[in-house]
Amino acid sequence: MVFFTSEEIEQWINEDAPMLDLTSHLLRLNTQPGVLQVTTRHPTRLALTEEAGRIFEILGCRIRQFLPSGQDVPEKTVILTVEGPAEALHRGWKVAMNLLEYMCGVATCTAEMVNKVEECSNIPLLVTRKHQPGLKKMLLKAVLAGGAIPHRLGLSETILIFANHLNLLGGRKALPELIENMKAAACEQKITVECDDLEQAVQTAEAGADAVQFDKVPPDQLTPWCADLKARFPGLIVLSAGGVGPKNVQDYARTGVDGIVLSSVFHARPADLGVTITPA
């Protein structure tokens, strides 16, 4: 599971209250004991409940109860209960709430799309690195909680050749030599090339690539292309990327691709959660 350091979580707290919680200070809440509960308002796939709890622990509170990331819960479920000084509960309240609402929203949307794919196919939902800067680890844990798989965690561990690479290297006619050299240098890696049409995909497969990735090709066009490529190159991996959302993910799952690549889950609607703080 994705691990967050205490330093990272402290940065979230300090971003919201770098000096003190002025309202709680002026109200003289201080160390008055209280209990905070987070409750769902609709069916939700949970994500980052562990980190939400750690926010309060760092502030000197105690976790009384929580439900783990990856669990599906119905509405009106208490997912986190903490107790501690009232000032600490208020200081951590919005930090934890924002974290949970955004990441549970991503996890819930991801889980819904994974379920839709599983209804009609046995292929993975692959999530790209096209996330908001600074949120990689949070979003990674959220999509994992939703049941998806990372497509590329970053540029450092996978090979994906784009047209913008080829523009600087002689175009697609240079692919055979380029792929041969890359396979010799990175013998344990698979090489994927982005393609716009069937002709480019055939050229890529003949050059020795392990996978082709079609970008924003409609499902009705992609279906015959997949059948053609699978018949001619049985070992070729075919991926579809771009333009995939909850409304059309099943259409793409039925095309014959080996995986669906998307980033739309990063823009999911936040989960609707409620928070109450009461005297201990």
PyRosetta script that sets phi, psi and omega in degrees:
from pyrosetta import init, pose_from_sequence

init()
pose = pose_from_sequence("MVFFTSEEIEQWINEDAPMLDLTSHLLRLNTQPGVLQVTTRHPTRLALTEEAGRIFEILGCRIRQFLPSGQDVPEKTVILTVEGPAEALHRGWKVAMNLLEYMCGVATCTAEMVNKVEECSNIPLLVTRKHQPGLKKMLLKAVLAGGAIPHRLGLSETILIFANHLNLLGGRKALPELIENMKAAACEQKITVECDDLEQAVQTAEAGADAVQFDKVPPDQLTPWCADLKARFPGLIVLSAGGVGPKNVQDYARTGVDGIVLSSVFHARPADLGVTITPA")
pose.set_psi(1, 152.3)
pose.set_omega(1, 179.9)
pose.set_phi(2, -65.2)
pose.set_psi(2, 132.9)
pose.set_omega(2, -176.3)
pose.set_phi(3, -109.8)
pose.set_psi(3, 134.7)
pose.set_omega(3, 176.1)
pose.set_phi(4, -112.4)
pose.set_psi(4, 132.9)
pose.set_omega(4, 177.9)
pose.set_phi(5, -75.8)
pose.set_psi(5, 159.7)
pose.set_omega(5, 175.6)
pose.set_phi(6, -62.9)
pose.set_psi(6, -33.7)
pose.set_omega(6, 178.6)
pose.set_phi(7, -62.0)
pose.set_psi(7, -40.9)
pose.set_omega(7, 178.9)
pose.set_phi(8, -63.0)
pose.set_psi(8, -43.7)
pose.set_omega(8, -178.4)
pose.set_phi(9, -68.3)
pose.set_psi(9, -36.9)
pose.set_omega(9, 176.1)
pose.set_phi(10, -62.1)
pose.set_psi(10, -34.4)
pose.set_omega(10, 177.9)
pose.set_phi(11, -64.5)
pose.set_psi(11, -37.3)
pose.set_omega(11, 177.4)
pose.set_phi(12, -62.1)
pose.set_psi(12, -43.1)
pose.set_omega(12, -179.2)
pose.set_phi(13, -65.0)
pose.set_psi(13, -46.6)
pose.set_omega(13, -176.9)
pose.set_phi(14, -67.8)
pose.set_psi(14, -25.4)
pose.set_omega(14, 177.1)
pose.set_phi(15, -64.7)
pose.set_psi(15, -34.6)
pose.set_omega(15, -176.8)
pose.set_phi(16, -89.3)
pose.set_psi(16, -35.9)
pose.set_omega(16, -178.4)
pose.set_phi(17, -138.0)
pose.set_psi(17, 76.9)
pose.set_omega(17, -174.0)
pose.set_phi(18, -68.4)
pose.set_psi(18, -24.4)
pose.set_omega(18, -179.6)
pose.set_phi(19, -113.2)
pose.set_psi(19, -63.0)
pose.set_omega(19, 179.7)
pose.set_phi(20, -161.6)
pose.set_psi(20, 168.7)
pose.set_omega(20, 171.6)
pose.set_phi(21, -89.7)
pose.set_psi(21, 100.2)
pose.set_omega(21, -172.4)
pose.set_phi(22, -62.6)
pose.set_psi(22, -39.8)
pose.set_omega(22, -178.5)
pose.set_phi(23, -62.8)
pose.set_psi(23, -49.4)
pose.set_omega(23, 179.9)
pose.set_phi(24, -63.2)
pose.set_psi(24, -36.0)
pose.set_omega(24, 179.4)
pose.set_phi(25, -64.2)
pose.set_psi(25, -45.9)
pose.set_omega(25, -178.2)
pose.set_phi(26, -70.8)
pose.set_psi(26, -27.9)
pose.set_omega(26, 176.4)
pose.set_phi(27, -80.2)
pose.set_psi(27, -6.0)
pose.set_omega(27, 178.3)
pose.set_phi(28, 59.2)
pose.set_psi(28, 40.1)
pose.set_omega(28, 176.9)
pose.set_phi(29, -69.0)
pose.set_psi(29, -41.7)
pose.set_omega(29, 174.1)
pose.set_phi(30, 48.8)
pose.set_psi(30, -122.5)
pose.set_omega(30, -174.2)
pose.set_phi(31, -99.6)
pose.set_psi(31, 14.8)
pose.set_omega(31, 177.1)
pose.set_phi(32, -54.5)
pose.set_psi(32, 125.1)
pose.set_omega(32, -176.2)
pose.set_phi(33, -70.3)
pose.set_psi(33, 137.4)
pose.set_omega(33, 179.2)
pose.set_phi(34, -143.5)
pose.set_psi(34, 171.4)
pose.set_omega(34, 178.5)
pose.set_phi(35, -129.5)
pose.set_psi(35, 130.4)
pose.set_omega(35, 177.7)
pose.set_phi(36, -113.4)
pose.set_psi(36, 134.4)
pose.set_omega(36, 177.3)
pose.set_phi(37, -127.3)
pose.set_psi(37, 138.5)
pose.set_omega(37, 174.6)
pose.set_phi(38, -111.0)
pose.set_psi(38, 128.2)
pose.set_omega(38, -174.5)
pose.set_phi(39, -128.9)
pose.set_psi(39, 141.7)
pose.set_omega(39, 178.1)
pose.set_phi(40, -79.1)
pose.set_psi(40, 150.4)
pose.set_omega(40, 175.9)
pose.set_phi(41, -112.6)
pose.set_psi(41, 1.3)
pose.set_omega(41, 176.2)
pose.set_phi(42, -160.8)
pose.set_psi(42, 165.9)
pose.set_omega(42, 176.6)
pose.set_phi(43, -56.1)
pose.set_psi(43, 132.5)
pose.set_omega(43, -170.1)
pose.set_phi(44, -141.5)
pose.set_psi(44, 139.7)
pose.set_omega(44, 167.2)
pose.set_phi(45, -92.2)
pose.set_psi(45, 121.8)
pose.set_omega(45, -172.8)
pose.set_phi(46, -79.1)
pose.set_psi(46, 148.2)
pose.set_omega(46, 176.6)
pose.set_phi(47, -154.4)
pose.set_psi(47, 137.8)
pose.set_omega(47, 176.5)
pose.set_phi(48, 62.7)
pose.set_psi(48, 27.4)
pose.set_omega(48, 172.7)
pose.set_phi(49, -65.4)
pose.set_psi(49, -32.1)
pose.set_omega(49, 178.8)
pose.set_phi(50, -62.5)
pose.set_psi(50, -45.1)
pose.set_omega(50, -179.2)
pose.set_phi(51, -70.0)
pose.set_psi(51, -34.4)
pose.set_omega(51, 176.2)
pose.set_phi(52, -61.8)
pose.set_psi(52, -41.6)
pose.set_omega(52, 177.3)
pose.set_phi(53, -64.4)
pose.set_psi(53, -38.8)
pose.set_omega(53, -179.6)
pose.set_phi(54, -67.0)
pose.set_psi(54, -28.5)
pose.set_omega(54, 174.2)
pose.set_phi(55, -55.6)
pose.set_psi(55, -47.5)
pose.set_omega(55, -178.1)
pose.set_phi(56, -72.8)
pose.set_psi(56, -35.1)
pose.set_omega(56, 177.5)
pose.set_phi(57, -62.1)
pose.set_psi(57, -41.8)
pose.set_omega(57, 178.8)
pose.set_phi(58, -61.7)
pose.set_psi(58, -31.4)
pose.set_omega(58, -179.6)
pose.set_phi(59, -84.5)
pose.set_psi(59, 2.7)
pose.set_omega(59, 175.8)
pose.set_phi(60, 96.3)
pose.set_psi(60, 14.9)
pose.set_omega(60, 178.2)
pose.set_phi(61, -97.6)
pose.set_psi(61, 173.2)
pose.set_omega(61, -179.6)
pose.set_phi(62, -123.2)
pose.set_psi(62, 134.2)
pose.set_omega(62, 176.4)
pose.set_phi(63, -78.3)
pose.set_psi(63, 122.1)
pose.set_omega(63, 177.8)
pose.set_phi(64, -92.1)
pose.set_psi(64, -33.8)
pose.set_omega(64, -177.2)
pose.set_phi(65, -164.0)
pose.set_psi(65, 141.7)
pose.set_omega(65, 171.2)
pose.set_phi(66, -156.0)
pose.set_psi(66, 157.8)
pose.set_omega(66, 175.8)
pose.set_phi(67, -109.8)
pose.set_psi(67, 140.5)
pose.set_omega(67, -170.6)
pose.set_phi(68, -78.3)
pose.set_psi(68, 160.5)
pose.set_omega(68, 174.7)
pose.set_phi(69, -58.4)
pose.set_psi(69, 146.9)
pose.set_omega(69, 177.7)
pose.set_phi(70, 91.5)
pose.set_psi(70, -6.2)
pose.set_omega(70, -178.5)
pose.set_phi(71, -91.6)
pose.set_psi(71, 139.6)
pose.set_omega(71, 173.8)
pose.set_phi(72, -91.0)
pose.set_psi(72, 131.8)
pose.set_omega(72, 179.6)
pose.set_phi(73, -132.3)
pose.set_psi(73, 149.3)
pose.set_omega(73, 176.9)
pose.set_phi(74, -80.2)
pose.set_psi(74, 176.3)
pose.set_omega(74, 176.5)
pose.set_phi(75, -63.5)
pose.set_psi(75, 157.2)
pose.set_omega(75, 179.0)
pose.set_phi(76, 64.5)
pose.set_psi(76, 28.7)
pose.set_omega(76, 176.1)
pose.set_phi(77, -96.2)
pose.set_psi(77, 130.9)
pose.set_omega(77, 174.3)
pose.set_phi(78, -79.9)
pose.set_psi(78, 116.4)
pose.set_omega(78, -175.4)
pose.set_phi(79, -102.5)
pose.set_psi(79, -16.3)
pose.set_omega(79, 179.8)
pose.set_phi(80, -155.2)
pose.set_psi(80, 131.4)
pose.set_omega(80, 174.9)
pose.set_phi(81, -131.7)
pose.set_psi(81, 125.6)
pose.set_omega(81, 177.5)
pose.set_phi(82, -131.9)
pose.set_psi(82, 153.4)
pose.set_omega(82, 177.0)
pose.set_phi(83, -131.6)
pose.set_psi(83, 149.0)
pose.set_omega(83, -178.6)
pose.set_phi(84, 167.1)
pose.set_psi(84, -170.6)
pose.set_omega(84, 179.8)
pose.set_phi(85, -60.6)
pose.set_psi(85, 138.4)
pose.set_omega(85, -175.3)
pose.set_phi(86, -58.2)
pose.set_psi(86, -39.5)
pose.set_omega(86, -179.3)
pose.set_phi(87, -63.7)
pose.set_psi(87, -38.0)
pose.set_omega(87, 178.5)
pose.set_phi(88, -68.9)
pose.set_psi(88, -39.6)
pose.set_omega(88, 178.5)
pose.set_phi(89, -61.7)
pose.set_psi(89, -42.3)
pose.set_omega(89, 179.8)
pose.set_phi(90, -71.0)
pose.set_psi(90, -32.6)
pose.set_omega(90, 179.9)
pose.set_phi(91, -68.7)
pose.set_psi(91, -34.8)
pose.set_omega(91, -179.5)
pose.set_phi(92, -91.3)
pose.set_psi(92, -13.1)
pose.set_omega(92, -172.9)
pose.set_phi(93, -53.2)
pose.set_psi(93, -60.9)
pose.set_omega(93, -174.1)
pose.set_phi(94, -72.5)
pose.set_psi(94, -30.8)
pose.set_omega(94, 177.2)
pose.set_phi(95, -62.0)
pose.set_psi(95, -48.8)
pose.set_omega(95, 179.4)
pose.set_phi(96, -67.6)
pose.set_psi(96, -39.7)
pose.set_omega(96, -177.7)
pose.set_phi(97, -64.1)
pose.set_psi(97, -46.7)
pose.set_omega(97, 179.2)
pose.set_phi(98, -62.4)
pose.set_psi(98, -43.2)
pose.set_omega(98, 178.2)
pose.set_phi(99, -57.8)
pose.set_psi(99, -49.3)
pose.set_omega(99, -176.4)
pose.set_phi(100, -67.9)
pose.set_psi(100, -43.2)
pose.set_omega(100, -176.5)
pose.set_phi(101, -65.1)
pose.set_psi(101, -45.9)
pose.set_omega(101, -179.4)
pose.set_phi(102, -67.1)
pose.set_psi(102, -46.6)
pose.set_omega(102, -173.6)
pose.set_phi(103, -77.6)
pose.set_psi(103, -34.2)
pose.set_omega(103, 173.8)
pose.set_phi(104, -67.1)
pose.set_psi(104, -32.6)
pose.set_omega(104, 175.6)
pose.set_phi(105, -62.8)
pose.set_psi(105, -44.4)
pose.set_omega(105, 177.8)
pose.set_phi(106, -63.9)
pose.set_psi(106, -45.5)
pose.set_omega(106, -179.4)
pose.set_phi(107, -63.2)
pose.set_psi(107, -39.6)
pose.set_omega(107, -179.4)
pose.set_phi(108, -66.7)
pose.set_psi(108, -45.3)
pose.set_omega(108, 178.0)
pose.set_phi(109, -62.7)
pose.set_psi(109, -43.2)
pose.set_omega(109, 179.1)
pose.set_phi(110, -60.7)
pose.set_psi(110, -46.7)
pose.set_omega(110, -179.4)
pose.set_phi(111, -61.4)
pose.set_psi(111, -39.5)
pose.set_omega(111, 179.1)
pose.set_phi(112, -62.8)
pose.set_psi(112, -41.2)
pose.set_omega(112, -179.4)
pose.set_phi(113, -72.7)
pose.set_psi(113, -38.4)
pose.set_omega(113, 175.9)
pose.set_phi(114, -60.0)
pose.set_psi(114, -44.1)
pose.set_omega(114, 179.0)
pose.set_phi(115, -62.6)
pose.set_psi(115, -39.6)
pose.set_omega(115, 178.4)
pose.set_phi(116, -63.0)
pose.set_psi(116, -41.8)
pose.set_omega(116, 179.0)
pose.set_phi(117, -64.9)
pose.set_psi(117, -43.8)
pose.set_omega(117, -177.5)
pose.set_phi(118, -65.4)
pose.set_psi(118, -22.5)
pose.set_omega(118, 178.6)
pose.set_phi(119, -68.5)
pose.set_psi(119, -23.9)
pose.set_omega(119, -173.7)
pose.set_phi(120, -131.6)
pose.set_psi(120, -1.8)
pose.set_omega(120, -177.3)
pose.set_phi(121, -160.6)
pose.set_psi(121, 168.1)
pose.set_omega(121, 178.8)
pose.set_phi(122, -120.3)
pose.set_psi(122, 58.3)
pose.set_omega(122, -179.1)
pose.set_phi(123, -127.0)
pose.set_psi(123, 157.8)
pose.set_omega(123, -178.1)
pose.set_phi(124, -84.7)
pose.set_psi(124, 153.2)
pose.set_omega(124, 169.2)
pose.set_phi(125, -95.5)
pose.set_psi(125, 116.9)
pose.set_omega(125, -172.5)
pose.set_phi(126, -108.2)
pose.set_psi(126, 125.8)
pose.set_omega(126, -175.0)
pose.set_phi(127, -104.9)
pose.set_psi(127, 131.8)
pose.set_omega(127, -173.2)
pose.set_phi(128, -80.9)
pose.set_psi(128, -179.2)
pose.set_omega(128, 176.3)
pose.set_phi(129, -91.9)
pose.set_psi(129, 15.8)
pose.set_omega(129, -177.5)
pose.set_phi(130, -84.9)
pose.set_psi(130, 61.4)
pose.set_omega(130, -177.0)
pose.set_phi(131, -108.7)
pose.set_psi(131, 169.0)
pose.set_omega(131, 177.0)
pose.set_phi(132, -67.1)
pose.set_psi(132, 133.6)
pose.set_omega(132, -178.2)
pose.set_phi(133, -55.4)
pose.set_psi(133, 137.0)
pose.set_omega(133, 177.9)
pose.set_phi(134, 90.4)
pose.set_psi(134, -8.7)
pose.set_omega(134, -175.2)
pose.set_phi(135, -111.5)
pose.set_psi(135, 13.2)
pose.set_omega(135, -173.7)
pose.set_phi(136, -53.3)
pose.set_psi(136, -52.2)
pose.set_omega(136, -174.4)
pose.set_phi(137, -66.9)
pose.set_psi(137, -41.1)
pose.set_omega(137, 178.7)
pose.set_phi(138, -61.9)
pose.set_psi(138, -48.6)
pose.set_omega(138, -177.7)
pose.set_phi(139, -68.4)
pose.set_psi(139, -34.0)
pose.set_omega(139, 176.7)
pose.set_phi(140, -61.2)
pose.set_psi(140, -46.8)
pose.set_omega(140, 179.3)
pose.set_phi(141, -64.2)
pose.set_psi(141, -36.2)
pose.set_omega(141, -179.5)
pose.set_phi(142, -66.7)
pose.set_psi(142, -43.2)
pose.set_omega(142, -179.2)
pose.set_phi(143, -71.7)
pose.set_psi(143, -32.5)
pose.set_omega(143, 174.2)
pose.set_phi(144, -65.0)
pose.set_psi(144, -40.7)
pose.set_omega(144, 176.8)
pose.set_phi(145, -63.0)
pose.set_psi(145, -29.1)
pose.set_omega(145, 178.5)
pose.set_phi(146, -82.2)
pose.set_psi(146, -8.6)
pose.set_omega(146, 176.1)
pose.set_phi(147, 99.5)
pose.set_psi(147, 5.0)
pose.set_omega(147, 178.2)
pose.set_phi(148, -88.7)
pose.set_psi(148, 173.9)
pose.set_omega(148, -177.9)
pose.set_phi(149, -121.8)
pose.set_psi(149, 139.5)
pose.set_omega(149, 175.7)
pose.set_phi(150, -66.2)
pose.set_psi(150, 131.7)
pose.set_omega(150, 176.1)
pose.set_phi(151, -80.4)
pose.set_psi(151, -49.7)
pose.set_omega(151, 176.8)
pose.set_phi(152, -146.6)
pose.set_psi(152, 115.4)
pose.set_omega(152, 176.7)
pose.set_phi(153, -71.0)
pose.set_psi(153, -23.1)
pose.set_omega(153, 179.5)
pose.set_phi(154, 177.5)
pose.set_psi(154, -175.0)
pose.set_omega(154, -177.7)
pose.set_phi(155, -77.6)
pose.set_psi(155, -11.0)
pose.set_omega(155, -168.1)
pose.set_phi(156, -83.9)
pose.set_psi(156, -18.5)
pose.set_omega(156, -171.1)
pose.set_phi(157, -122.9)
pose.set_psi(157, -0.5)
pose.set_omega(157, 178.5)
pose.set_phi(158, -135.4)
pose.set_psi(158, 159.2)
pose.set_omega(158, -179.6)
pose.set_phi(159, -115.4)
pose.set_psi(159, 117.5)
pose.set_omega(159, 177.4)
pose.set_phi(160, -138.8)
pose.set_psi(160, 113.0)
pose.set_omega(160, -176.6)
pose.set_phi(161, -92.1)
pose.set_psi(161, 124.9)
pose.set_omega(161, 178.5)
pose.set_phi(162, -104.7)
pose.set_psi(162, 167.4)
pose.set_omega(162, 176.7)
pose.set_phi(163, -59.5)
pose.set_psi(163, -33.5)
pose.set_omega(163, -179.7)
pose.set_phi(164, -67.4)
pose.set_psi(164, -26.6)
pose.set_omega(164, 170.9)
pose.set_phi(165, -68.5)
pose.set_psi(165, -48.4)
pose.set_omega(165, -174.0)
pose.set_phi(166, -68.0)
pose.set_psi(166, -29.1)
pose.set_omega(166, 177.8)
pose.set_phi(167, -57.8)
pose.set_psi(167, -28.2)
pose.set_omega(167, -177.4)
pose.set_phi(168, -94.8)
pose.set_psi(168, -2.3)
pose.set_omega(168, -171.5)
pose.set_phi(169, -127.5)
pose.set_psi(169, 17.2)
pose.set_omega(169, 176.6)
pose.set_phi(170, 101.4)
pose.set_psi(170, 7.3)
pose.set_omega(170, 177.8)
pose.set_phi(171, 82.1)
pose.set_psi(171, -172.1)
pose.set_omega(171, -174.8)
pose.set_phi(172, -69.6)
pose.set_psi(172, -19.8)
pose.set_omega(172, 177.8)
pose.set_phi(173, -66.3)
pose.set_psi(173, -17.1)
pose.set_omega(173, 179.0)
pose.set_phi(174, -86.0)
pose.set_psi(174, -4.2)
pose.set_omega(174, -174.5)
pose.set_phi(175, -57.7)
pose.set_psi(175, -46.0)
pose.set_omega(175, -177.3)
pose.set_phi(176, -54.1)
pose.set_psi(176, -47.5)
pose.set_omega(176, -179.1)
pose.set_phi(177, -69.8)
pose.set_psi(177, -41.2)
pose.set_omega(177, -179.8)
pose.set_phi(178, -61.4)
pose.set_psi(178, -46.0)
pose.set_omega(178, -178.1)
pose.set_phi(179, -67.2)
pose.set_psi(179, -40.0)
pose.set_omega(179, 177.7)
pose.set_phi(180, -59.3)
pose.set_psi(180, -45.3)
pose.set_omega(180, -179.8)
pose.set_phi(181, -67.3)
pose.set_psi(181, -39.7)
pose.set_omega(181, -179.7)
pose.set_phi(182, -67.7)
pose.set_psi(182, -37.7)
pose.set_omega(182, 179.2)
pose.set_phi(183, -67.0)
pose.set_psi(183, -34.1)
pose.set_omega(183, 178.0)
pose.set_phi(184, -69.5)
pose.set_psi(184, -37.7)
pose.set_omega(184, -177.5)
pose.set_phi(185, -79.7)
pose.set_psi(185, -36.9)
pose.set_omega(185, -178.2)
pose.set_phi(186, -121.3)
pose.set_psi(186, 67.7)
pose.set_omega(186, -169.7)
pose.set_phi(187, -65.7)
pose.set_psi(187, -18.2)
pose.set_omega(187, -178.5)
pose.set_phi(188, -95.1)
pose.set_psi(188, -1.1)
pose.set_omega(188, -174.7)
pose.set_phi(189, -103.0)
pose.set_psi(189, 150.4)
pose.set_omega(189, 170.7)
pose.set_phi(190, -91.3)
pose.set_psi(190, 147.5)
pose.set_omega(190, -177.8)
pose.set_phi(191, -113.9)
pose.set_psi(191, 123.5)
pose.set_omega(191, -179.7)
pose.set_phi(192, -114.3)
pose.set_psi(192, 142.7)
pose.set_omega(192, 178.6)
pose.set_phi(193, -127.3)
pose.set_psi(193, 131.4)
pose.set_omega(193, 176.7)
pose.set_phi(194, -76.8)
pose.set_psi(194, 137.3)
pose.set_omega(194, -177.5)
pose.set_phi(195, -131.4)
pose.set_psi(195, 151.3)
pose.set_omega(195, 179.8)
pose.set_phi(196, -99.6)
pose.set_psi(196, -24.5)
pose.set_omega(196, -175.7)
pose.set_phi(197, -152.2)
pose.set_psi(197, 177.9)
pose.set_omega(197, -176.6)
pose.set_phi(198, -64.8)
pose.set_psi(198, -39.7)
pose.set_omega(198, -179.4)
pose.set_phi(199, -59.4)
pose.set_psi(199, -45.0)
pose.set_omega(199, 178.4)
pose.set_phi(200, -64.6)
pose.set_psi(200, -38.2)
pose.set_omega(200, 179.9)
pose.set_phi(201, -64.9)
pose.set_psi(201, -42.4)
pose.set_omega(201, 177.6)
pose.set_phi(202, -63.0)
pose.set_psi(202, -45.1)
pose.set_omega(202, 178.0)
pose.set_phi(203, -59.3)
pose.set_psi(203, -40.6)
pose.set_omega(203, -179.8)
pose.set_phi(204, -66.8)
pose.set_psi(204, -44.5)
pose.set_omega(204, 179.4)
pose.set_phi(205, -64.0)
pose.set_psi(205, -41.8)
pose.set_omega(205, 179.0)
pose.set_phi(206, -65.7)
pose.set_psi(206, -26.0)
pose.set_omega(206, 178.5)
pose.set_phi(207, -78.0)
pose.set_psi(207, -9.9)
pose.set_omega(207, 175.4)
pose.set_phi(208, 104.9)
pose.set_psi(208, 10.7)
pose.set_omega(208, 178.3)
pose.set_phi(209, -67.2)
pose.set_psi(209, 152.2)
pose.set_omega(209, 178.0)
pose.set_phi(210, -84.0)
pose.set_psi(210, -26.7)
pose.set_omega(210, -175.1)
pose.set_phi(211, -151.2)
pose.set_psi(211, 150.7)
pose.set_omega(211, 171.2)
pose.set_phi(212, -118.8)
pose.set_psi(212, 144.6)
pose.set_omega(212, 178.5)
pose.set_phi(213, -123.9)
pose.set_psi(213, 113.1)
pose.set_omega(213, 178.2)
pose.set_phi(214, -83.3)
pose.set_psi(214, 138.9)
pose.set_omega(214, -177.9)
pose.set_phi(215, -111.0)
pose.set_psi(215, 116.8)
pose.set_omega(215, 173.7)
pose.set_phi(216, 56.2)
pose.set_psi(216, 42.1)
pose.set_omega(216, 174.4)
pose.set_phi(217, -92.8)
pose.set_psi(217, 127.6)
pose.set_omega(217, -179.2)
pose.set_phi(218, -60.3)
pose.set_psi(218, 148.2)
pose.set_omega(218, -177.7)
pose.set_phi(219, -56.8)
pose.set_psi(219, -40.2)
pose.set_omega(219, -177.6)
pose.set_phi(220, -66.8)
pose.set_psi(220, -24.2)
pose.set_omega(220, 176.3)
pose.set_phi(221, -85.9)
pose.set_psi(221, -34.6)
pose.set_omega(221, -176.2)
pose.set_phi(222, -70.3)
pose.set_psi(222, -33.3)
pose.set_omega(222, -176.3)
pose.set_phi(223, -58.7)
pose.set_psi(223, -53.0)
pose.set_omega(223, 178.6)
pose.set_phi(224, -67.5)
pose.set_psi(224, -31.2)
pose.set_omega(224, 177.4)
pose.set_phi(225, -63.5)
pose.set_psi(225, -43.0)
pose.set_omega(225, 178.6)
pose.set_phi(226, -61.6)
pose.set_psi(226, -45.1)
pose.set_omega(226, -180.0)
pose.set_phi(227, -60.8)
pose.set_psi(227, -42.4)
pose.set_omega(227, 179.5)
pose.set_phi(228, -63.7)
pose.set_psi(228, -48.7)
pose.set_omega(228, -177.5)
pose.set_phi(229, -65.5)
pose.set_psi(229, -40.5)
pose.set_omega(229, -179.5)
pose.set_phi(230, -66.6)
pose.set_psi(230, -33.6)
pose.set_omega(230, 179.0)
pose.set_phi(231, -70.9)
pose.set_psi(231, -38.1)
pose.set_omega(231, -176.2)
pose.set_phi(232, -87.8)
pose.set_psi(232, -29.1)
pose.set_omega(232, -177.9)
pose.set_phi(233, -135.2)
pose.set_psi(233, 79.4)
pose.set_omega(233, -173.1)
pose.set_phi(234, -56.1)
pose.set_psi(234, -29.6)
pose.set_omega(234, -178.1)
pose.set_phi(235, -89.3)
pose.set_psi(235, -1.2)
pose.set_omega(235, -176.1)
pose.set_phi(236, -74.8)
pose.set_psi(236, 134.8)
pose.set_omega(236, 174.6)
pose.set_phi(237, -90.8)
pose.set_psi(237, 130.1)
pose.set_omega(237, -179.4)
pose.set_phi(238, -117.2)
pose.set_psi(238, 123.6)
pose.set_omega(238, 180.0)
pose.set_phi(239, -118.0)
pose.set_psi(239, 150.7)
pose.set_omega(239, 174.7)
pose.set_phi(240, -119.2)
pose.set_psi(240, 133.2)
pose.set_omega(240, -178.5)
pose.set_phi(241, -135.3)
pose.set_psi(241, 150.1)
pose.set_omega(241, 172.8)
pose.set_phi(242, 88.4)
pose.set_psi(242, 134.5)
pose.set_omega(242, 174.8)
pose.set_phi(243, 74.4)
pose.set_psi(243, 17.4)
pose.set_omega(243, -177.6)
pose.set_phi(244, -101.4)
pose.set_psi(244, 131.2)
pose.set_omega(244, 177.7)
pose.set_phi(245, -144.0)
pose.set_psi(245, -177.3)
pose.set_omega(245, -177.9)
pose.set_phi(246, -56.8)
pose.set_psi(246, -31.6)
pose.set_omega(246, -174.9)
pose.set_phi(247, -76.8)
pose.set_psi(247, -26.1)
pose.set_omega(247, -176.6)
pose.set_phi(248, -122.5)
pose.set_psi(248, 6.5)
pose.set_omega(248, -175.9)
pose.set_phi(249, -62.5)
pose.set_psi(249, -33.8)
pose.set_omega(249, 178.6)
pose.set_phi(250, -70.6)
pose.set_psi(250, -33.2)
pose.set_omega(250, 176.1)
pose.set_phi(251, -60.6)
pose.set_psi(251, -42.0)
pose.set_omega(251, 178.6)
pose.set_phi(252, -71.3)
pose.set_psi(252, -35.3)
pose.set_omega(252, -179.3)
pose.set_phi(253, -65.0)
pose.set_psi(253, -24.5)
pose.set_omega(253, -178.2)
pose.set_phi(254, -90.2)
pose.set_psi(254, -1.2)
pose.set_omega(254, -174.9)
pose.set_phi(255, -76.8)
pose.set_psi(255, -19.5)
pose.set_omega(255, -176.3)
pose.set_phi(256, 104.1)
pose.set_psi(256, 3.7)
pose.set_omega(256, 177.6)
pose.set_phi(257, -68.5)
pose.set_psi(257, 160.9)
pose.set_omega(257, 179.8)
pose.set_phi(258, -90.5)
pose.set_psi(258, -12.6)
pose.set_omega(258, 178.2)
pose.set_phi(259, -170.1)
pose.set_psi(259, 151.8)
pose.set_omega(259, 179.2)
pose.set_phi(260, -112.8)
pose.set_psi(260, 123.2)
pose.set_omega(260, -177.9)
pose.set_phi(261, -103.5)
pose.set_psi(261, 130.0)
pose.set_omega(261, -177.8)
pose.set_phi(262, -153.9)
pose.set_psi(262, 165.3)
pose.set_omega(262, 175.0)
pose.set_phi(263, -133.3)
pose.set_psi(263, 1.5)
pose.set_omega(263, -174.0)
pose.set_phi(264, -62.4)
pose.set_psi(264, -24.7)
pose.set_omega(264, -179.7)
pose.set_phi(265, -64.4)
pose.set_psi(265, -22.7)
pose.set_omega(265, 179.3)
pose.set_phi(266, -67.2)
pose.set_psi(266, -16.3)
pose.set_omega(266, -178.9)
pose.set_phi(267, -109.0)
pose.set_psi(267, 25.4)
pose.set_omega(267, -178.5)
pose.set_phi(268, -65.9)
pose.set_psi(268, 153.1)
pose.set_omega(268, 176.0)
pose.set_phi(269, -66.9)
pose.set_psi(269, 132.9)
pose.set_omega(269, 179.7)
pose.set_phi(270, -59.9)
pose.set_psi(270, 149.6)
pose.set_omega(270, 174.5)
pose.set_phi(271, -67.5)
pose.set_psi(271, 152.1)
pose.set_omega(271, 178.5)
pose.set_phi(272, -100.5)
pose.set_psi(272, 109.6)
pose.set_omega(272, -178.3)
pose.set_phi(273, -122.7)
pose.set_psi(273, 153.6)
pose.set_omega(273, 177.3)
pose.set_phi(274, -116.9)
pose.set_psi(274, 147.9)
pose.set_omega(274, 178.7)
pose.set_phi(275, -128.8)
pose.set_psi(275, 134.0)
pose.set_omega(275, 173.0)
pose.set_phi(276, -127.9)
pose.set_psi(276, 141.1)
pose.set_omega(276, 174.8)
pose.set_phi(277, -123.0)
pose.set_psi(277, 124.1)
pose.set_omega(277, -176.9)
pose.set_phi(278, -131.6)
pose.set_psi(278, 162.1)
pose.set_omega(278, 177.3)
pose.set_phi(279, -62.0)
pose.set_psi(279, 146.0)
pose.set_omega(279, 178.3)
pose.set_phi(280, -69.8)
pose.dump_pdb("model.pdb")
